[in-house]
Amino acid sequence: MGSQVRRPGRGAGGEVVAAVGVTVAGGRITEVDLVVNPEKLEGARRAAAGT
């Protein structure tokens, strides 16, 4: 697994993988949070946007 090449057609799946393990002020967003804690992800998105 040397290079991370995005293949056409991955779309949403690729973005979800990219979001996994992102560190934010409120803590770490994990794969589980993407499923069971979307509020945490939304809060992180707002913080990143500065709103």
C-alpha distances in whole Angstrom, upper triangle without the diagonal:
4,6,7,10,13,14,18,20,17,20,21,18,16,18,19,15,16,19,17,18,20,23,26,30,30,27,24,23,21,20,24,25,24,26,29,30,29,32,30,27,30,32,29,29,32,32,29,32,34,37
4,7,9,13,15,19,21,19,21,22,20,17,19,20,17,16,20,19,19,20,23,26,30,31,28,25,24,23,22,26,27,26,28,31,31,31,33,31,28,31,32,29,29,32,32,29,31,34,37
4,6,10,12,16,18,16,18,20,18,14,17,18,15,14,18,18,18,19,22,25,29,30,27,24,23,22,22,25,26,25,27,30,30,29,32,30,27,29,31,27,27,30,30,27,29,32,34
4,6,9,13,15,13,14,16,14,11,13,14,11,11,15,15,16,17,20,23,26,27,25,22,21,19,19,22,23,21,24,27,27,26,29,27,24,26,28,24,24,27,27,24,26,29,31
4,6,10,12,11,13,15,13,10,13,15,13,12,16,17,18,19,22,25,29,30,28,25,23,22,20,24,25,23,25,28,28,27,30,28,25,27,29,26,24,28,28,25,27,30,32
4,7,9,7,9,12,10,7,10,13,11,11,14,16,18,18,22,24,28,29,27,24,22,21,19,23,23,20,23,26,26,25,27,26,23,24,27,24,22,26,27,23,25,28,30
4,6,6,9,12,11,9,12,14,13,13,17,18,21,21,25,27,31,32,30,27,24,23,21,24,25,22,24,27,28,26,29,28,25,26,29,27,25,28,29,26,27,31,32
4,6,7,11,11,10,12,15,15,15,18,20,23,23,27,28,32,33,31,28,26,25,22,25,26,23,24,28,28,26,29,29,25,26,29,27,25,28,30,27,27,31,32
4,5,9,9,9,11,14,14,15,18,19,22,23,27,28,32,32,31,28,25,23,21,24,24,21,22,26,26,24,27,27,24,25,28,26,24,27,29,27,27,31,31
4,6,6,5,8,10,10,12,14,15,19,19,23,25,29,29,27,24,21,20,17,20,21,17,19,22,23,21,24,24,21,22,25,23,21,25,27,24,25,28,29
4,5,5,7,9,10,11,13,15,18,18,22,23,27,27,26,23,20,19,17,20,20,16,18,21,22,19,22,22,19,19,23,21,19,22,24,21,22,25,26
4,5,5,6,9,10,11,13,16,16,20,21,24,24,23,20,17,16,14,16,16,13,14,18,18,15,18,19,15,16,20,18,16,19,21,20,20,24,24
4,5,5,6,9,10,11,15,16,19,21,24,24,23,20,16,15,12,15,15,12,13,17,18,16,19,19,16,18,21,19,18,21,23,21,22,26,26
4,5,5,6,9,10,13,14,18,20,23,23,22,19,16,15,13,16,16,13,15,19,19,17,20,20,16,18,21,19,17,21,22,19,21,24,25
4,5,5,6,9,12,12,16,17,20,21,20,17,14,13,12,15,15,11,14,17,17,15,17,17,13,15,17,15,13,17,18,16,17,21,22
4,5,5,6,10,11,14,16,19,19,18,15,11,10,8,11,11,8,10,14,14,12,15,14,11,13,16,14,13,17,18,16,18,21,22
4,5,5,9,10,14,16,20,19,18,14,11,10,8,12,12,10,12,16,16,15,18,16,13,16,18,16,15,19,20,18,20,23,24
4,6,8,8,12,14,18,18,16,13,11,11,10,14,14,11,15,17,17,15,18,16,13,15,17,14,13,17,17,15,17,20,22
4,6,6,9,11,15,15,13,10,8,8,8,11,10,8,12,14,13,12,14,12,9,12,13,11,10,14,14,13,15,18,19
4,6,9,11,15,15,12,9,6,5,5,9,9,8,11,13,13,12,15,12,10,13,15,12,13,17,17,15,18,20,22
4,6,9,13,13,10,6,5,5,7,10,10,10,13,15,14,14,16,13,11,15,15,12,14,17,16,15,18,20,22
4,6,10,11,9,6,6,7,10,12,11,11,15,16,14,14,15,12,10,13,13,9,11,14,13,11,15,17,18
4,7,8,6,5,6,9,12,14,12,13,17,17,15,15,15,12,11,14,12,9,11,14,12,11,15,16,18
4,5,5,6,7,11,14,15,13,14,17,17,14,14,13,10,9,11,10,6,9,11,8,8,12,13,15
4,6,8,10,14,17,18,15,16,20,19,16,16,14,11,11,13,10,8,11,11,8,10,13,12,14
4,7,9,12,15,15,12,14,17,16,13,13,12,8,10,11,9,8,11,12,10,11,15,14,15
4,7,10,13,13,11,13,16,15,13,14,13,9,11,13,11,9,13,14,12,13,17,17,18
4,6,10,11,9,11,14,14,12,13,13,10,10,13,12,10,13,15,13,14,17,18,19
4,7,8,6,7,11,11,9,10,11,8,7,11,11,9,11,14,13,13,16,18,19
4,5,5,7,9,10,10,11,13,10,9,13,14,12,14,17,17,17,19,21,22
4,5,5,7,9,10,10,13,12,10,14,16,14,15,19,19,18,21,23,24
4,5,5,6,7,9,12,11,11,14,15,15,16,19,20,20,22,24,25
4,5,5,4,6,9,7,7,10,12,11,13,16,16,17,19,21,21
4,6,6,6,9,8,7,10,12,11,12,15,16,16,18,21,20
4,6,6,10,10,10,12,14,15,15,18,19,20,21,24,23
4,6,9,9,10,12,14,15,16,18,20,21,22,24,23
4,5,6,7,9,10,11,13,15,16,17,19,20,20
4,5,5,6,9,10,10,12,14,15,16,18,17
4,5,5,6,9,10,10,12,14,15,16,15
4,5,5,6,9,10,10,12,14,15,15
4,5,5,6,9,10,10,12,14,14
4,5,5,6,9,10,10,12,11
4,5,5,6,9,10,10,10
4,5,5,6,9,10,10
4,5,5,6,9,9
4,5,5,6,5
4,5,5,6
4,5,8
4,6
4
